[in-house]
Amino acid sequence: MTAPLLTANWEATRGERWTVPVGIGVSKTTVFRRQPLSLAVQYYHNVVRPDDAAANQLRFVFSLLFPTKK
C-alpha cells in the first residue's frame, strides 16, 4: 500500500517547488470488539524536496469501517 502526497509551491523559486516522496507501507484490516477497522503504517523518503523540508515521512493511519448489509 502506498499513497504519496506530491506537493508543489508555485510561489517558491525554481528547484525549491516540489516535494516528491517515494516509499512503501503495510496495512491490516481487522475486527476489534466487533468493530471492523483498518490499520496502516507508511514510510516515505522525499527524493525531491525544498532545502527546508523534511527528508522522510512516517505516516500512521487508523480507519473505522462501517460496512452496510445488502
CHARMM-style PDB file with segment names, atoms N, HN, CA, C and O in Angstrom:
ATOM      1  N   MET     1       0.848  -1.174   0.000  1.00  0.00      PROA
ATOM      2  CA  MET     1       0.000   0.000   0.000  1.00  0.00      PROA
ATOM      3  C   MET     1       0.885   1.225   0.000  1.00  0.00      PROA
ATOM      4  O   MET     1       1.838   1.318   0.774  1.00  0.00      PROA
ATOM      5  N   THR     2       0.571   2.154  -0.862  1.00  0.00      PROA
ATOM      6  HN  THR     2      -0.203   2.080  -1.491  1.00  0.00      PROA
ATOM      7  CA  THR     2       1.292   3.412  -0.881  1.00  0.00      PROA
ATOM      8  C   THR     2       0.354   4.515  -1.376  1.00  0.00      PROA
ATOM      9  O   THR     2      -0.462   4.286  -2.268  1.00  0.00      PROA
ATOM     10  N   ALA     3       0.470   5.676  -0.809  1.00  0.00      PROA
ATOM     11  HN  ALA     3       1.133   5.862  -0.084  1.00  0.00      PROA
ATOM     12  CA  ALA     3      -0.357   6.823  -1.188  1.00  0.00      PROA
ATOM     13  C   ALA     3       0.439   8.105  -0.962  1.00  0.00      PROA
ATOM     14  O   ALA     3       0.107   8.887  -0.071  1.00  0.00      PROA
ATOM     15  N   PRO     4       1.481   8.329  -1.753  1.00  0.00      PROA
ATOM     16  CA  PRO     4       2.317   9.513  -1.541  1.00  0.00      PROA
ATOM     17  C   PRO     4       1.573  10.805  -1.870  1.00  0.00      PROA
ATOM     18  O   PRO     4       0.692  10.829  -2.729  1.00  0.00      PROA
ATOM     19  N   LEU     5       1.942  11.868  -1.179  1.00  0.00      PROA
ATOM     20  HN  LEU     5       2.658  11.849  -0.482  1.00  0.00      PROA
ATOM     21  CA  LEU     5       1.363  13.184  -1.409  1.00  0.00      PROA
ATOM     22  C   LEU     5       2.400  14.065  -2.091  1.00  0.00      PROA
ATOM     23  O   LEU     5       3.274  14.621  -1.426  1.00  0.00      PROA
ATOM     24  N   LEU     6       2.312  14.197  -3.408  1.00  0.00      PROA
ATOM     25  HN  LEU     6       1.602  13.745  -3.948  1.00  0.00      PROA
ATOM     26  CA  LEU     6       3.190  15.094  -4.149  1.00  0.00      PROA
ATOM     27  C   LEU     6       2.657  16.508  -3.979  1.00  0.00      PROA
ATOM     28  O   LEU     6       1.457  16.741  -4.121  1.00  0.00      PROA
ATOM     29  N   THR     7       3.540  17.451  -3.676  1.00  0.00      PROA
ATOM     30  HN  THR     7       4.515  17.261  -3.561  1.00  0.00      PROA
ATOM     31  CA  THR     7       3.107  18.829  -3.491  1.00  0.00      PROA
ATOM     32  C   THR     7       4.004  19.775  -4.282  1.00  0.00      PROA
ATOM     33  O   THR     7       5.163  19.471  -4.561  1.00  0.00      PROA
ATOM     34  N   ALA     8       3.440  20.927  -4.636  1.00  0.00      PROA
ATOM     35  HN  ALA     8       2.498  21.174  -4.409  1.00  0.00      PROA
ATOM     36  CA  ALA     8       4.193  21.953  -5.351  1.00  0.00      PROA
ATOM     37  C   ALA     8       3.817  23.317  -4.793  1.00  0.00      PROA
ATOM     38  O   ALA     8       2.645  23.596  -4.540  1.00  0.00      PROA
ATOM     39  N   ASN     9       4.813  24.155  -4.607  1.00  0.00      PROA
ATOM     40  HN  ASN     9       5.765  23.929  -4.813  1.00  0.00      PROA
ATOM     41  CA  ASN     9       4.610  25.537  -4.178  1.00  0.00      PROA
ATOM     42  C   ASN     9       5.021  26.415  -5.358  1.00  0.00      PROA
ATOM     43  O   ASN     9       6.209  26.659  -5.573  1.00  0.00      PROA
ATOM     44  N   TRP    10       4.039  26.885  -6.118  1.00  0.00      PROA
ATOM     45  HN  TRP    10       3.074  26.687  -5.944  1.00  0.00      PROA
ATOM     46  CA  TRP    10       4.332  27.628  -7.344  1.00  0.00      PROA
ATOM     47  C   TRP    10       4.948  28.996  -7.071  1.00  0.00      PROA
ATOM     48  O   TRP    10       5.473  29.626  -7.989  1.00  0.00      PROA
ATOM     49  N   GLU    11       4.895  29.462  -5.834  1.00  0.00      PROA
ATOM     50  HN  GLU    11       4.469  28.950  -5.088  1.00  0.00      PROA
ATOM     51  CA  GLU    11       5.495  30.751  -5.498  1.00  0.00      PROA
ATOM     52  C   GLU    11       6.952  30.612  -5.076  1.00  0.00      PROA
ATOM     53  O   GLU    11       7.640  31.621  -4.923  1.00  0.00      PROA
ATOM     54  N   ALA    12       7.435  29.403  -4.884  1.00  0.00      PROA
ATOM     55  HN  ALA    12       6.877  28.583  -5.008  1.00  0.00      PROA
ATOM     56  CA  ALA    12       8.834  29.178  -4.486  1.00  0.00      PROA
ATOM     57  C   ALA    12       9.751  29.335  -5.698  1.00  0.00      PROA
ATOM     58  O   ALA    12       9.305  29.290  -6.845  1.00  0.00      PROA
ATOM     59  N   THR    13      11.021  29.517  -5.424  1.00  0.00      PROA
ATOM     60  HN  THR    13      11.383  29.554  -4.492  1.00  0.00      PROA
ATOM     61  CA  THR    13      11.994  29.631  -6.505  1.00  0.00      PROA
ATOM     62  C   THR    13      12.175  28.279  -7.189  1.00  0.00      PROA
ATOM     63  O   THR    13      11.894  27.232  -6.606  1.00  0.00      PROA
ATOM     64  N   ARG    14      12.643  28.318  -8.420  1.00  0.00      PROA
ATOM     65  HN  ARG    14      12.872  29.168  -8.893  1.00  0.00      PROA
ATOM     66  CA  ARG    14      12.856  27.087  -9.180  1.00  0.00      PROA
ATOM     67  C   ARG    14      13.846  26.196  -8.429  1.00  0.00      PROA
ATOM     68  O   ARG    14      14.845  26.690  -7.906  1.00  0.00      PROA
ATOM     69  N   GLY    15      13.583  24.907  -8.371  1.00  0.00      PROA
ATOM     70  HN  GLY    15      12.772  24.505  -8.796  1.00  0.00      PROA
ATOM     71  CA  GLY    15      14.414  23.973  -7.624  1.00  0.00      PROA
ATOM     72  C   GLY    15      13.970  23.796  -6.183  1.00  0.00      PROA
ATOM     73  O   GLY    15      14.454  22.904  -5.487  1.00  0.00      PROA
ATOM     74  N   GLU    16      13.050  24.644  -5.730  1.00  0.00      PROA
ATOM     75  HN  GLU    16      12.657  25.369  -6.295  1.00  0.00      PROA
ATOM     76  CA  GLU    16      12.521  24.570  -4.372  1.00  0.00      PROA
ATOM     77  C   GLU    16      11.005  24.335  -4.376  1.00  0.00      PROA
ATOM     78  O   GLU    16      10.372  24.406  -3.323  1.00  0.00      PROA
ATOM     79  N   ARG    17      10.424  24.060  -5.528  1.00  0.00      PROA
ATOM     80  HN  ARG    17      10.938  24.002  -6.383  1.00  0.00      PROA
ATOM     81  CA  ARG    17       8.961  23.978  -5.665  1.00  0.00      PROA
ATOM     82  C   ARG    17       8.369  22.644  -5.251  1.00  0.00      PROA
ATOM     83  O   ARG    17       7.322  22.616  -4.605  1.00  0.00      PROA
ATOM     84  N   TRP    18       8.998  21.554  -5.599  1.00  0.00      PROA
ATOM     85  HN  TRP    18       9.849  21.577  -6.125  1.00  0.00      PROA
ATOM     86  CA  TRP    18       8.375  20.232  -5.499  1.00  0.00      PROA
ATOM     87  C   TRP    18       8.819  19.441  -4.280  1.00  0.00      PROA
ATOM     88  O   TRP    18       9.961  19.537  -3.831  1.00  0.00      PROA
ATOM     89  N   THR    19       7.884  18.658  -3.757  1.00  0.00      PROA
ATOM     90  HN  THR    19       6.956  18.580  -4.122  1.00  0.00      PROA
ATOM     91  CA  THR    19       8.177  17.613  -2.780  1.00  0.00      PROA
ATOM     92  C   THR    19       7.651  16.316  -3.383  1.00  0.00      PROA
ATOM     93  O   THR    19       6.453  16.177  -3.627  1.00  0.00      PROA
ATOM     94  N   VAL    20       8.564  15.359  -3.622  1.00  0.00      PROA
ATOM     95  HN  VAL    20       9.537  15.471  -3.424  1.00  0.00      PROA
ATOM     96  CA  VAL    20       8.205  14.099  -4.278  1.00  0.00      PROA
ATOM     97  C   VAL    20       8.663  12.939  -3.395  1.00  0.00      PROA
ATOM     98  O   VAL    20       9.853  12.625  -3.353  1.00  0.00      PROA
ATOM     99  N   PRO    21       7.724  12.297  -2.686  1.00  0.00      PROA
ATOM    100  CA  PRO    21       8.072  11.163  -1.831  1.00  0.00      PROA
ATOM    101  C   PRO    21       7.993   9.828  -2.583  1.00  0.00      PROA
ATOM    102  O   PRO    21       7.169   9.648  -3.480  1.00  0.00      PROA
ATOM    103  N   VAL    22       8.868   8.907  -2.195  1.00  0.00      PROA
ATOM    104  HN  VAL    22       9.537   9.053  -1.466  1.00  0.00      PROA
ATOM    105  CA  VAL    22       8.840   7.527  -2.677  1.00  0.00      PROA
ATOM    106  C   VAL    22       8.907   6.634  -1.454  1.00  0.00      PROA
ATOM    107  O   VAL    22       9.750   6.841  -0.581  1.00  0.00      PROA
ATOM    108  N   GLY    23       8.026   5.640  -1.379  1.00  0.00      PROA
ATOM    109  HN  GLY    23       7.342   5.472  -2.088  1.00  0.00      PROA
ATOM    110  CA  GLY    23       8.043   4.813  -0.179  1.00  0.00      PROA
ATOM    111  C   GLY    23       7.164   3.593  -0.290  1.00  0.00      PROA
ATOM    112  O   GLY    23       6.758   3.175  -1.374  1.00  0.00      PROA
ATOM    113  N   ILE    24       6.886   3.036   0.873  1.00  0.00      PROA
ATOM    114  HN  ILE    24       7.216   3.375   1.753  1.00  0.00      PROA
ATOM    115  CA  ILE    24       6.133   1.788   0.964  1.00  0.00      PROA
ATOM    116  C   ILE    24       5.347   1.777   2.268  1.00  0.00      PROA
ATOM    117  O   ILE    24       5.664   2.504   3.210  1.00  0.00      PROA
ATOM    118  N   GLY    25       4.331   0.951   2.303  1.00  0.00      PROA
ATOM    119  HN  GLY    25       4.073   0.360   1.538  1.00  0.00      PROA
ATOM    120  CA  GLY    25       3.539   0.836   3.517  1.00  0.00      PROA
ATOM    121  C   GLY    25       2.882  -0.526   3.615  1.00  0.00      PROA
ATOM    122  O   GLY    25       2.838  -1.285   2.647  1.00  0.00      PROA
ATOM    123  N   VAL    26       2.376  -0.820   4.794  1.00  0.00      PROA
ATOM    124  HN  VAL    26       2.412  -0.203   5.580  1.00  0.00      PROA
ATOM    125  CA  VAL    26       1.642  -2.057   5.034  1.00  0.00      PROA
ATOM    126  C   VAL    26       0.346  -1.701   5.754  1.00  0.00      PROA
ATOM    127  O   VAL    26       0.281  -0.736   6.515  1.00  0.00      PROA
ATOM    128  N   SER    27      -0.686  -2.509   5.491  1.00  0.00      PROA
ATOM    129  HN  SER    27      -0.633  -3.292   4.873  1.00  0.00      PROA
ATOM    130  CA  SER    27      -1.962  -2.275   6.159  1.00  0.00      PROA
ATOM    131  C   SER    27      -2.591  -3.602   6.544  1.00  0.00      PROA
ATOM    132  O   SER    27      -2.254  -4.653   5.999  1.00  0.00      PROA
ATOM    133  N   LYS    28      -3.506  -3.531   7.489  1.00  0.00      PROA
ATOM    134  HN  LYS    28      -3.780  -2.677   7.932  1.00  0.00      PROA
ATOM    135  CA  LYS    28      -4.193  -4.714   8.006  1.00  0.00      PROA
ATOM    136  C   LYS    28      -5.619  -4.313   8.331  1.00  0.00      PROA
ATOM    137  O   LYS    28      -5.860  -3.325   9.025  1.00  0.00      PROA
ATOM    138  N   THR    29      -6.556  -5.089   7.821  1.00  0.00      PROA
ATOM    139  HN  THR    29      -6.361  -5.891   7.257  1.00  0.00      PROA
ATOM    140  CA  THR    29      -7.956  -4.917   8.184  1.00  0.00      PROA
ATOM    141  C   THR    29      -8.293  -5.987   9.214  1.00  0.00      PROA
ATOM    142  O   THR    29      -8.008  -7.167   9.013  1.00  0.00      PROA
ATOM    143  N   THR    30      -8.898  -5.566  10.313  1.00  0.00      PROA
ATOM    144  HN  THR    30      -9.130  -4.607  10.476  1.00  0.00      PROA
ATOM    145  CA  THR    30      -9.177  -6.484  11.412  1.00  0.00      PROA
ATOM    146  C   THR    30     -10.461  -6.070  12.115  1.00  0.00      PROA
ATOM    147  O   THR    30     -11.092  -5.082  11.739  1.00  0.00      PROA
ATOM    148  N   VAL    31     -10.843  -6.822  13.128  1.00  0.00      PROA
ATOM    149  HN  VAL    31     -10.331  -7.625  13.434  1.00  0.00      PROA
ATOM    150  CA  VAL    31     -12.021  -6.516  13.934  1.00  0.00      PROA
ATOM    151  C   VAL    31     -11.582  -6.426  15.393  1.00  0.00      PROA
ATOM    152  O   VAL    31     -10.892  -7.313  15.895  1.00  0.00      PROA
ATOM    153  N   PHE    32     -11.985  -5.343  16.075  1.00  0.00      PROA
ATOM    154  HN  PHE    32     -12.545  -4.622  15.667  1.00  0.00      PROA
ATOM    155  CA  PHE    32     -11.689  -5.150  17.484  1.00  0.00      PROA
ATOM    156  C   PHE    32     -12.999  -4.879  18.196  1.00  0.00      PROA
ATOM    157  O   PHE    32     -13.654  -3.869  17.935  1.00  0.00      PROA
ATOM    158  N   ARG    33     -13.387  -5.774  19.095  1.00  0.00      PROA
ATOM    159  HN  ARG    33     -12.856  -6.594  19.307  1.00  0.00      PROA
ATOM    160  CA  ARG    33     -14.657  -5.661  19.824  1.00  0.00      PROA
ATOM    161  C   ARG    33     -15.836  -5.461  18.872  1.00  0.00      PROA
ATOM    162  O   ARG    33     -16.668  -4.576  19.075  1.00  0.00      PROA
ATOM    163  N   ARG    34     -15.895  -6.268  17.862  1.00  0.00      PROA
ATOM    164  HN  ARG    34     -15.219  -6.987  17.697  1.00  0.00      PROA
ATOM    165  CA  ARG    34     -16.934  -6.281  16.834  1.00  0.00      PROA
ATOM    166  C   ARG    34     -16.944  -5.040  15.943  1.00  0.00      PROA
ATOM    167  O   ARG    34     -17.885  -4.848  15.174  1.00  0.00      PROA
ATOM    168  N   GLN    35     -15.921  -4.200  16.032  1.00  0.00      PROA
ATOM    169  HN  GLN    35     -15.156  -4.356  16.657  1.00  0.00      PROA
ATOM    170  CA  GLN    35     -15.818  -3.022  15.162  1.00  0.00      PROA
ATOM    171  C   GLN    35     -14.730  -3.270  14.112  1.00  0.00      PROA
ATOM    172  O   GLN    35     -13.557  -3.370  14.472  1.00  0.00      PROA
ATOM    173  N   PRO    36     -15.084  -3.372  12.816  1.00  0.00      PROA
ATOM    174  CA  PRO    36     -14.072  -3.502  11.777  1.00  0.00      PROA
ATOM    175  C   PRO    36     -13.231  -2.221  11.696  1.00  0.00      PROA
ATOM    176  O   PRO    36     -13.754  -1.114  11.823  1.00  0.00      PROA
ATOM    177  N   LEU    37     -11.941  -2.390  11.485  1.00  0.00      PROA
ATOM    178  HN  LEU    37     -11.517  -3.290  11.381  1.00  0.00      PROA
ATOM    179  CA  LEU    37     -11.062  -1.244  11.342  1.00  0.00      PROA
ATOM    180  C   LEU    37      -9.880  -1.594  10.462  1.00  0.00      PROA
ATOM    181  O   LEU    37      -9.568  -2.763  10.236  1.00  0.00      PROA
ATOM    182  N   SER    38      -9.241  -0.570   9.979  1.00  0.00      PROA
ATOM    183  HN  SER    38      -9.494   0.380  10.162  1.00  0.00      PROA
ATOM    184  CA  SER    38      -8.064  -0.723   9.138  1.00  0.00      PROA
ATOM    185  C   SER    38      -6.914   0.044   9.785  1.00  0.00      PROA
ATOM    186  O   SER    38      -7.072   1.194  10.196  1.00  0.00      PROA
ATOM    187  N   LEU    39      -5.764  -0.604   9.869  1.00  0.00      PROA
ATOM    188  HN  LEU    39      -5.635  -1.538   9.535  1.00  0.00      PROA
ATOM    189  CA  LEU    39      -4.556  -0.002  10.429  1.00  0.00      PROA
ATOM    190  C   LEU    39      -3.471  -0.012   9.356  1.00  0.00      PROA
ATOM    191  O   LEU    39      -3.346  -0.981   8.607  1.00  0.00      PROA
ATOM    192  N   ALA    40      -2.699   1.046   9.281  1.00  0.00      PROA
ATOM    193  HN  ALA    40      -2.800   1.833   9.889  1.00  0.00      PROA
ATOM    194  CA  ALA    40      -1.633   1.104   8.287  1.00  0.00      PROA
ATOM    195  C   ALA    40      -0.472   1.925   8.816  1.00  0.00      PROA
ATOM    196  O   ALA    40      -0.647   2.823   9.640  1.00  0.00      PROA
ATOM    197  N   VAL    41       0.714   1.601   8.330  1.00  0.00      PROA
ATOM    198  HN  VAL    41       0.857   0.871   7.661  1.00  0.00      PROA
ATOM    199  CA  VAL    41       1.910   2.399   8.580  1.00  0.00      PROA
ATOM    200  C   VAL    41       2.630   2.535   7.232  1.00  0.00      PROA
ATOM    201  O   VAL    41       2.764   1.565   6.486  1.00  0.00      PROA
ATOM    202  N   GLN    42       3.090   3.760   6.937  1.00  0.00      PROA
ATOM    203  HN  GLN    42       2.981   4.548   7.543  1.00  0.00      PROA
ATOM    204  CA  GLN    42       3.740   4.040   5.666  1.00  0.00      PROA
ATOM    205  C   GLN    42       5.000   4.863   5.915  1.00  0.00      PROA
ATOM    206  O   GLN    42       5.028   5.741   6.778  1.00  0.00      PROA
ATOM    207  N   TYR    43       6.049   4.557   5.134  1.00  0.00      PROA
ATOM    208  HN  TYR    43       6.027   3.844   4.433  1.00  0.00      PROA
ATOM    209  CA  TYR    43       7.310   5.300   5.217  1.00  0.00      PROA
ATOM    210  C   TYR    43       7.621   5.860   3.842  1.00  0.00      PROA
ATOM    211  O   TYR    43       7.494   5.162   2.836  1.00  0.00      PROA
ATOM    212  N   TYR    44       8.029   7.119   3.798  1.00  0.00      PROA
ATOM    213  HN  TYR    44       8.133   7.687   4.615  1.00  0.00      PROA
ATOM    214  CA  TYR    44       8.409   7.766   2.543  1.00  0.00      PROA
ATOM    215  C   TYR    44       9.715   8.530   2.722  1.00  0.00      PROA
ATOM    216  O   TYR    44       9.979   9.119   3.770  1.00  0.00      PROA
ATOM    217  N   HSD    45      10.521   8.500   1.668  1.00  0.00      PROA
ATOM    218  HN  HSD    45      10.307   8.021   0.817  1.00  0.00      PROA
ATOM    219  CA  HSD    45      11.713   9.346   1.597  1.00  0.00      PROA
ATOM    220  C   HSD    45      11.448  10.373   0.502  1.00  0.00      PROA
ATOM    221  O   HSD    45      11.086  10.006  -0.617  1.00  0.00      PROA
ATOM    222  N   ASN    46      11.622  11.646   0.810  1.00  0.00      PROA
ATOM    223  HN  ASN    46      11.916  11.945   1.718  1.00  0.00      PROA
ATOM    224  CA  ASN    46      11.386  12.709  -0.163  1.00  0.00      PROA
ATOM    225  C   ASN    46      12.606  12.833  -1.076  1.00  0.00      PROA
ATOM    226  O   ASN    46      13.611  13.443  -0.711  1.00  0.00      PROA
ATOM    227  N   VAL    47      12.498  12.240  -2.276  1.00  0.00      PROA
ATOM    228  HN  VAL    47      11.682  11.744  -2.573  1.00  0.00      PROA
ATOM    229  CA  VAL    47      13.633  12.233  -3.206  1.00  0.00      PROA
ATOM    230  C   VAL    47      13.859  13.598  -3.836  1.00  0.00      PROA
ATOM    231  O   VAL    47      14.982  13.930  -4.215  1.00  0.00      PROA
ATOM    232  N   VAL    48      12.803  14.388  -3.950  1.00  0.00      PROA
ATOM    233  HN  VAL    48      11.891  14.118  -3.643  1.00  0.00      PROA
ATOM    234  CA  VAL    48      12.901  15.784  -4.390  1.00  0.00      PROA
ATOM    235  C   VAL    48      12.203  16.604  -3.317  1.00  0.00      PROA
ATOM    236  O   VAL    48      11.073  16.303  -2.934  1.00  0.00      PROA
ATOM    237  N   ARG    49      12.883  17.651  -2.830  1.00  0.00      PROA
ATOM    238  HN  ARG    49      13.802  17.895  -3.142  1.00  0.00      PROA
ATOM    239  CA  ARG    49      12.289  18.449  -1.758  1.00  0.00      PROA
ATOM    240  C   ARG    49      12.987  19.790  -1.647  1.00  0.00      PROA
ATOM    241  O   ARG    49      14.144  19.923  -2.046  1.00  0.00      PROA
ATOM    242  N   PRO    50      12.294  20.792  -1.108  1.00  0.00      PROA
ATOM    243  CA  PRO    50      12.944  22.072  -0.819  1.00  0.00      PROA
ATOM    244  C   PRO    50      14.008  21.886   0.271  1.00  0.00      PROA
ATOM    245  O   PRO    50      13.964  20.916   1.028  1.00  0.00      PROA
ATOM    246  N   ASP    51      14.934  22.793   0.342  1.00  0.00      PROA
ATOM    247  HN  ASP    51      14.970  23.581  -0.273  1.00  0.00      PROA
ATOM    248  CA  ASP    51      16.028  22.692   1.325  1.00  0.00      PROA
ATOM    249  C   ASP    51      15.527  22.644   2.765  1.00  0.00      PROA
ATOM    250  O   ASP    51      16.137  21.985   3.607  1.00  0.00      PROA
ATOM    251  N   ASP    52      14.429  23.329   3.059  1.00  0.00      PROA
ATOM    252  HN  ASP    52      13.933  23.864   2.375  1.00  0.00      PROA
ATOM    253  CA  ASP    52      13.945  23.377   4.444  1.00  0.00      PROA
ATOM    254  C   ASP    52      12.878  22.318   4.752  1.00  0.00      PROA
ATOM    255  O   ASP    52      12.263  22.366   5.818  1.00  0.00      PROA
ATOM    256  N   ALA    53      12.651  21.371   3.846  1.00  0.00      PROA
ATOM    257  HN  ALA    53      13.151  21.333   2.981  1.00  0.00      PROA
ATOM    258  CA  ALA    53      11.652  20.317   4.068  1.00  0.00      PROA
ATOM    259  C   ALA    53      12.290  19.077   4.673  1.00  0.00      PROA
ATOM    260  O   ALA    53      13.494  18.857   4.545  1.00  0.00      PROA
ATOM    261  N   ALA    54      11.479  18.282   5.326  1.00  0.00      PROA
ATOM    262  HN  ALA    54      10.500  18.461   5.430  1.00  0.00      PROA
ATOM    263  CA  ALA    54      11.963  17.041   5.938  1.00  0.00      PROA
ATOM    264  C   ALA    54      12.383  16.041   4.855  1.00  0.00      PROA
ATOM    265  O   ALA    54      11.810  16.017   3.766  1.00  0.00      PROA
ATOM    266  N   ALA    55      13.372  15.230   5.163  1.00  0.00      PROA
ATOM    267  HN  ALA    55      13.838  15.250   6.048  1.00  0.00      PROA
ATOM    268  CA  ALA    55      13.848  14.221   4.220  1.00  0.00      PROA
ATOM    269  C   ALA    55      12.989  12.974   4.233  1.00  0.00      PROA
ATOM    270  O   ALA    55      12.962  12.236   3.247  1.00  0.00      PROA
ATOM    271  N   ASN    56      12.274  12.716   5.345  1.00  0.00      PROA
ATOM    272  HN  ASN    56      12.296  13.315   6.146  1.00  0.00      PROA
ATOM    273  CA  ASN    56      11.498  11.494   5.489  1.00  0.00      PROA
ATOM    274  C   ASN    56      10.126  11.790   6.075  1.00  0.00      PROA
ATOM    275  O   ASN    56       9.913  12.805   6.738  1.00  0.00      PROA
ATOM    276  N   GLN    57       9.187  10.855   5.805  1.00  0.00      PROA
ATOM    277  HN  GLN    57       9.360  10.031   5.266  1.00  0.00      PROA
ATOM    278  CA  GLN    57       7.847  10.940   6.374  1.00  0.00      PROA
ATOM    279  C   GLN    57       7.482   9.571   6.932  1.00  0.00      PROA
ATOM    280  O   GLN    57       7.802   8.544   6.333  1.00  0.00      PROA
ATOM    281  N   LEU    58       6.829   9.561   8.048  1.00  0.00      PROA
ATOM    282  HN  LEU    58       6.569  10.395   8.535  1.00  0.00      PROA
ATOM    283  CA  LEU    58       6.285   8.335   8.620  1.00  0.00      PROA
ATOM    284  C   LEU    58       4.821   8.619   8.923  1.00  0.00      PROA
ATOM    285  O   LEU    58       4.499   9.547   9.665  1.00  0.00      PROA
ATOM    286  N   ARG    59       3.944   7.817   8.345  1.00  0.00      PROA
ATOM    287  HN  ARG    59       4.206   7.063   7.742  1.00  0.00      PROA
ATOM    288  CA  ARG    59       2.509   8.059   8.458  1.00  0.00      PROA
ATOM    289  C   ARG    59       1.828   6.850   9.083  1.00  0.00      PROA
ATOM    290  O   ARG    59       2.053   5.715   8.662  1.00  0.00      PROA
ATOM    291  N   PHE    60       0.993   7.098  10.093  1.00  0.00      PROA
ATOM    292  HN  PHE    60       0.811   8.020  10.435  1.00  0.00      PROA
ATOM    293  CA  PHE    60       0.162   6.069  10.705  1.00  0.00      PROA
ATOM    294  C   PHE    60      -1.289   6.374  10.341  1.00  0.00      PROA
ATOM    295  O   PHE    60      -1.721   7.525  10.411  1.00  0.00      PROA
ATOM    296  N   VAL    61      -2.042   5.340   9.951  1.00  0.00      PROA
ATOM    297  HN  VAL    61      -1.691   4.406   9.894  1.00  0.00      PROA
ATOM    298  CA  VAL    61      -3.433   5.518   9.559  1.00  0.00      PROA
ATOM    299  C   VAL    61      -4.304   4.558  10.360  1.00  0.00      PROA
ATOM    300  O   VAL    61      -4.012   3.365  10.451  1.00  0.00      PROA
ATOM    301  N   PHE    62      -5.376   5.090  10.938  1.00  0.00      PROA
ATOM    302  HN  PHE    62      -5.613   6.058  10.864  1.00  0.00      PROA
ATOM    303  CA  PHE    62      -6.348   4.317  11.701  1.00  0.00      PROA
ATOM    304  C   PHE    62      -7.712   4.687  11.147  1.00  0.00      PROA
ATOM    305  O   PHE    62      -8.108   5.851  11.219  1.00  0.00      PROA
ATOM    306  N   SER    63      -8.445   3.716  10.591  1.00  0.00      PROA
ATOM    307  HN  SER    63      -8.124   2.771  10.533  1.00  0.00      PROA
ATOM    308  CA  SER    63      -9.749   3.989   9.993  1.00  0.00      PROA
ATOM    309  C   SER    63     -10.794   3.049  10.553  1.00  0.00      PROA
ATOM    310  O   SER    63     -10.630   1.830  10.503  1.00  0.00      PROA
ATOM    311  N   LEU    64     -11.872   3.610  11.088  1.00  0.00      PROA
ATOM    312  HN  LEU    64     -12.006   4.601  11.128  1.00  0.00      PROA
ATOM    313  CA  LEU    64     -13.012   2.800  11.492  1.00  0.00      PROA
ATOM    314  C   LEU    64     -13.831   2.492  10.251  1.00  0.00      PROA
ATOM    315  O   LEU    64     -14.061   3.370   9.419  1.00  0.00      PROA
ATOM    316  N   LEU    65     -14.273   1.240  10.123  1.00  0.00      PROA
ATOM    317  HN  LEU    65     -14.086   0.527  10.799  1.00  0.00      PROA
ATOM    318  CA  LEU    65     -15.039   0.815   8.961  1.00  0.00      PROA
ATOM    319  C   LEU    65     -16.481   0.540   9.367  1.00  0.00      PROA
ATOM    320  O   LEU    65     -16.747  -0.047  10.415  1.00  0.00      PROA
ATOM    321  N   PHE    66     -17.399   0.975   8.522  1.00  0.00      PROA
ATOM    322  HN  PHE    66     -17.183   1.452   7.670  1.00  0.00      PROA
ATOM    323  CA  PHE    66     -18.824   0.782   8.791  1.00  0.00      PROA
ATOM    324  C   PHE    66     -19.470   0.113   7.574  1.00  0.00      PROA
ATOM    325  O   PHE    66     -20.102   0.784   6.758  1.00  0.00      PROA
ATOM    326  N   PRO    67     -19.311  -1.201   7.455  1.00  0.00      PROA
ATOM    327  CA  PRO    67     -19.891  -1.904   6.297  1.00  0.00      PROA
ATOM    328  C   PRO    67     -21.417  -1.906   6.383  1.00  0.00      PROA
ATOM    329  O   PRO    67     -22.000  -1.890   7.468  1.00  0.00      PROA
ATOM    330  N   THR    68     -22.039  -1.926   5.213  1.00  0.00      PROA
ATOM    331  HN  THR    68     -21.566  -1.939   4.332  1.00  0.00      PROA
ATOM    332  CA  THR    68     -23.501  -1.983   5.147  1.00  0.00      PROA
ATOM    333  C   THR    68     -23.931  -3.323   4.581  1.00  0.00      PROA
ATOM    334  O   THR    68     -23.220  -3.925   3.776  1.00  0.00      PROA
ATOM    335  N   LYS    69     -25.080  -3.780   4.998  1.00  0.00      PROA
ATOM    336  HN  LYS    69     -25.657  -3.292   5.651  1.00  0.00      PROA
ATOM    337  CA  LYS    69     -25.634  -5.031   4.502  1.00  0.00      PROA
ATOM    338  C   LYS    69     -26.408  -4.770   3.227  1.00  0.00      PROA
ATOM    339  O   LYS    69     -27.074  -3.743   3.094  1.00  0.00      PROA
ATOM    340  N   LYS    70     -26.318  -5.712   2.275  1.00  0.00      PROA
ATOM    341  HN  LYS    70     -25.777  -6.546   2.383  1.00  0.00      PROA
ATOM    342  CA  LYS    70     -27.066  -5.574   1.032  1.00  0.00      PROA
ATOM    343  C   LYS    70     -28.350  -6.333   1.084  1.00  0.00      PROA
ATOM    344  OT1 LYS    70     -29.111  -6.328   0.116  1.00  0.00      PROA
TER     345      LYS     70
END
